Amino acid sequence: MERSRAMSRRELVLRGGALASAGLAAPPAGARQARQAAVEFDAQGRLLSLRCARSGRELLAAPGSGSVFALEIERGGRSFWLSARDAGQVTVERSPGRTVVRYRNLGDTGIEATCTVRTVPGEPLPLWRLTADLPRDCTLAMAGFPVVDLSPLSEGRDAWVSGATKGGLHPRPSAWAPGRRLHAAQPGSLAAAFACYYDARGGVTTQARDTRGFQKAVAIERTRDAVSVHWLQSCRGVGRWDLGYDVALGAFGGAGRQPADWRDAADLYKRWALRQPWCRRTLARRTDLPAWLRQGPAMVRFHRGWLADIPSIDRWMGAYWRRRYGAVPLIVAYWGWEKVEAWVTPDYFPVFPSDAAFRSLAARNRRLGGRTFLWPSGYHYTLTFGRRPDGSFRWDDRARFEAVARPHAVVGRDGQPLVGDRFWLEGGQTAALCPGDPWTRRWLDAIGEACAERGAEIVQVDQVVGGAFPVCWSASHGHPPGPGGWMTDVFRLQLESLLAACRKRQPGAVVCFEEPNELFIQQVGLQDYRDWEVFGQGDTEPASVFNYLYHEFLPTFQSNPRPRDLLQAAWCLVTGQMPHLVPDRRIGPGPAVENGDFEAWVGDVPLGWDRVGGWQGEVWTGECARDAEVRRRGAASLRLRNVEPGQTVQVSQNVAVGGGLRVGGRHRLRLWLKSGGASPGASLMFGAFAEGLRPTWSGGIPVPAEPGDWQEAEVSFTVPPSSVLLRIMLHLAGPGTAWVDDLRLETLGPDGTWSETARSVVPEDHAFMRAWVDLYHGIGRPYLQMGRTLRPPRLECAEVTDGAWRRPAVLHNAYEAPDGSRAVVVVNATSAPQRCRVWWRGAFVALDLAPWRVRLLRGATQRGPSPGAGRGASGRHEACPYARWA
């Protein structure tokens, strides 16, 4: 009789706590103990104790709880789960430094599982291993191991942190509602294979010591009585099966008087990681990368609208970048270079707007120190793009896919290509090609070489997040069907062959991919990082986990910088990321709103405006277009139209607070509007925002429900305190048509008259970005680009609230350069003056910081510990205020 419970793969990933079992037994004599943790099993093979060896603190929710492991078995066309509680017989063998528990005849299937827990001299955590023996008619599809149910921690605020690609600290799992769960997979959303659950006294950390790169995930769930944690590995196990690596799992705590922190667990993981192949060479020792990449470059990104107006790129590069930043190397990324439309694959060439124009642009920028950076969309094959109301598409490539690419596509277990909706394709779909097929790798290599031939010196394999692609079940591609280490192997081969292909055209070429994965550090030259994107997502707080672990190995950049978001920029600066500028066409004097008369266009989008494709999972498929027939004056107006219920269209422009647009100033948005009939309540929308896109004001102009002639409309407002951005959202929801023309932003002067609002001569974030670029490229480069991230020293300052994040007003971080010297970087991340005290040279140093001011304290090697904090920087005191740019 099988004592098991059916559970899907998804359920195990998301419901680790559901695998718990109960039971009590007297502890055996002699527990297996490592330096920081002790583990005990009872005679029935149940986990009896998991405690901190230093403090004696018990971390299990209940003795005998937890199922230790869970196996998904496929047999006879069905699948079911088995765990330790399904064992027909259990034996426990103990020897010095090792406990072996054998679980025989699981669920009367003849399956045997063996769990080994051992301690190793010098290793602070117990090492866990799982093997299984399966009858011929059984296949192991998933293995959850180890599965532990932990006590909700209550000594100070508890938190969960994993090595997720985007980082992030998830506070108070003890207070989560039962059923709330998180998981991250590697390859994929897990960049480093560790996680920890802790409070101020310490907690539990778990590490997958996997150098091969099997498909695995780490998960946490809040159950009624516990916080359940486990790893899950996808596999195709038959006969004798071995997990393939050890899992280190045990207790950890803070050092000395300092409270425990996720960095304590990360330090334990890094002790092991530094001995692995991906840490073979630091950035300072890499000889395979071009010299300019190691000289502290900055980055800028131009989208398709800029490419449609190449002279605007030339003006920005010459009149702004070259004039104000000189010879600093600049990575110039382009989005929307693809022939058809942004992210439409694989018919990329000739690129937009033409091959000749793009080659010439790349060559001009190269003479100014700009290095072209293109992002082909990995293994995505666009089948359709731009769904029309009648069900047709603006781009339909399904016939060519069937003729050319279908044999090389990822297929499911049913043998059919995997096809999925993609929000960025506006109602379209893609299939995925399989890199396990050598044809696919050659296909992507050819794309990379074609990019390099057009001037690209950096090529990113985009949309293969964390090196992950869908599991392929083909038996004809040259790889084993189903998940396995082969998936990591072939992506590593892809990065190597892609680099070789690009270097045929660009000898100093560099490759990278979207979002980090430790397994490929030595194959890439920089890393697309998106750790700030967790900000504002519920209660998640930013935590730059990958940079803490691997900063000295790869330069990272924030992929999606927000215009004039100084809080985001301050975070990226202190976490050692590459300066990433958001360009603005509005260079020199002129109106704050660009192209408010809608005379200049890029296809169906007015120049200087963005057509928004959706929000929070919604896909907006309404139409925006140039209308030369219906206009108030000039050559054209903007037409917004939806024809189906539920459709939405939005065209937006951000205007930075600055120039004539000032906090406390009285302004109005004035436009001409014509309705062709609209849904009741339809309204054009406007809003002001503080740092972090926190709204400070919102307003709107109603769109008349009945058709009518042109009429002038306006909305007046005073810019609220702390606002940094005005967002103009020409937004129409539901069936209807509206035309907009002659939009102006105006300012009320002291004499009571209105005039068009002027922009700043330089961007409002110029002083901060200049300080960041000069620091990263100059005296801060040994730390902010080349240095090892340290646990920051103690800093005392005021706190502010940003959404759910109660954060310090002053952000800081610490680094150790390759020469052993150390530095602390400090940033006032507010719009008000701040005073702080930072531990330096064995004492607190008081700093007075103007709004958004940067300071660098650097000196010799460490002399003394920071009181109640981590391994801070100390030594000779040198302040670098950058006051001349404030």
C-alpha positions, 0 to 999 in steps of 0.5 A: 500500500502506498502511503503517499499524496499526489502533488504536482511539480509546481505544488512542491516548488511552491508548497514545500511546507506541505511535505511535513510529517510529525513524530517524537522520539528520544534523541540518540547519543552523539549528534553529528556536529559541525562548527556552527550547526548540529543535526540529529535524527531519531531511530525512525529516520526523522529529523529530530534537531537542527540547532546552533552549535554556538548558542544551543538554539533549536531551529526546527519547528517541532522534533520529528517534523519535516519529511527530510526528502520528497520524490516525484515518481513516474510509473505506469503513466502516472506520477505520485510523491513519496517521502521519508514517512512512506518508508517501510523500514528505516536504518540509521548508521552513525560513525564519527562525522557521519550519519547515514539513514536508509529509507527502504521500500517507500510506499511499497514500491521497492524504492530505497532512498539514502540520506547522508549527513556528514561533517568535514574538518574546516567546513562550518556547515553539515553536508547533506547528500541524497541517493535513490535506488529505483526499480526498472518500472520507476522514473524519478522526475523531481527530488526535494531535499533537504526539506526542513520545517523551521520555527518562525524566528522572533528575535528582532525582525526575521527575513528571507534572502536568497541568491536571486538574480534580482536580489531582495530581502523579504521581511518577516516570514514569521508574519506571512499568511499561511500559504505565502511562498517564494521560490527561485530556480537556477539556471533562471531566477537564482544567480547564486545557489544559497538562501537563508532564513534568520533574525538578529540571533542567526538562523538557517542557511542552505547551499547547493554545492552544485558545480555542474548546473543541474536544474534546481530551485530553492523555496520557502513557504509559511505554513500554519506552524512553521517556515518550511524551506527546501531545494527541488531538483528536476531530473530523469533518474532511473536505476541508481540515482545520485543528487550529484552534489552536496547540500550544505544546510545548517545554522549560522549567527552574527559575528561578535556583538553584531546582529546576524545578517544575510551577509553572514550566510553569503560569506559562508557560501563565498568561502566555497564559491571562491574555490570553484571554476567561475571564480578562477580570475577576478576582473583585475586579473582578466587578460581576455577583456579589452582594456577600455572595459577595465577603465571604469566606463559609463553606459547610455541607452538609446531606443528606437525613437532616437535611431529614427532621428540619428542627428539627435544621437549625434547632438547628445554624444557631441554637445553633452557627453563629449563636452562634459565627460571628455575621454571616459569610455562609454558603452552605447546600447541600442534598443529597437535596432531590429528591422521590424520592431523592437524585440521582433526576431529573428529577421533582424537585418538590415537593422533599423533605420538602415545598415548604412546609417547604423554602421556610420553611427557606430563608427562616429561614436567609436571615435568619441569613445563609444562602444556599440552594444546590441541585445538580440533576443536569445532563442526566441523566434517571433511567430506573430507580432502586433495583433489587430482587432480583426485577429491578423498581425502586423508581422506574421512569420509562422510560415518561415518558422515551419519551413526553417526552424521547427525541427530545431525548436524546443518541444514539450513531452508531447513532441510539439514546439513550445509556444507562448504569449509575450507581452512585449509583442503586443498580442504576439507569440514566440517559439523557442529554439533549442541550444542543445541542437548545434544548428541553433547555436550556429544560428545565434553565432551568425546573428552575433557575427552580423551584429559585430559586422555592423559595429557592435563590440558587445552582444548580449544574449537577451531574454535567456534570463539567468542562462535558462531556457525551456526544457526540451524533450526532443530525441533528435537534437543531440542532447538527452531528453528532459532536464539535466546538466546538459542545459548548462553545458550547452549555454556555456558552449554558446557563450564561448562560440558566440564570442568567437564569432563576434571576434571575427569582426571585432577582435575586442568583442565582449558577450554577456546575457540577461541577469546573472548566473554564477556558473557563467562568470568567466564566459562573459565580460560584464553583467546585466543586473536588475536588483533595483527592480524589486523596489516597490514590489510589495514589502521586498527591500533591495539587497544587492546579493550578487554584487556582494558575492561576486563584485570583484569578478564582473562589472554590473549595470542596472538594465532599466534605469528610470529617468531622473530617478536619483534614488535608483542611481544612488543605490547603483552607485553604492553597490558598485554598478556601472554609471548608466545615463538616461539620455534626453534630447532636450539639450540646451534652452527650449520648451520642457515638453518635446514635440507637443505639436505632434509634428515629428513622428517615428512610425506610429509614435510621435518623436519624444513620446513613448507608446506604452505597451501595458502595465502590471501584466495587462497588454495594451493593444489600442492604436496611436497614429499620426492623423494628417486629415483630422488636425487643429493646425500644422501637418498632423495630430495624434489619434488615439483609438480603441475598437474593442472592449478592454482595449487601452492605448497610452502615449506618454512623456516624462518631464523632469522637475527643473528649469521652469518646472519647479516645486511650488510653482504654479503650472498648467497643461493645455491642449486641444482635444477632439472626441470621436466618441469615448467610453464614459469616464475616459480621461487623459491623465497626468501625474507628478512623482517623487523618487522611486515613482511615488505619486505626489499629484494626479489630474486629468482632462475628460474625453467627451463621451459624445463626438464633437469638434476641437475644444481647448482643455487644461488642468492646473496644478502646483508641483508638490514638495519632493516631486522630481518628475511630471508624467504626461499620460495621453491614455484612452481606455475602452472603445472610443477615439480621441485626437490631441494637438498643440499640447503645452506646459506653461508656468504662471509668472510673478506678473500673472501671465502664462508662458511656455515652461522652459527646460534646464540647460543640462539634465537635472541629474547632471551633477550627481551623474557627473560625480558618479562617472568621475568616481567610477572612472577615477579614484574610486575605480579600484573599489567601485569597479575592481573591488571586493564588496565588504560588509559595510561599517556601522553608519548612524543617520536619519531614516526615511520611508519609501513605500514599504521600505524604511531605509537610511537617508544615507546609503553606504557600502564598503570595498577592498581594492586588489591592493588591499586598501579599503574604502567606504562610499557614502551618498545622501539619498534624499533631497534635504541636507543630512548629517551622519556618523560612519565608523572609520579608523576606529572611531566615528567620523561625522559627515554633513552631506548636501542633497545627493552628495557623494563622499568617498573615505579611503585608506590603508588596510583594516585596523579595528572592528566596527562596534556592533557592525561588520568588517568596515573600512579603516585606515588613512582618512581621505574625503572626496566631496566632489563639491564643485559639481553640486 
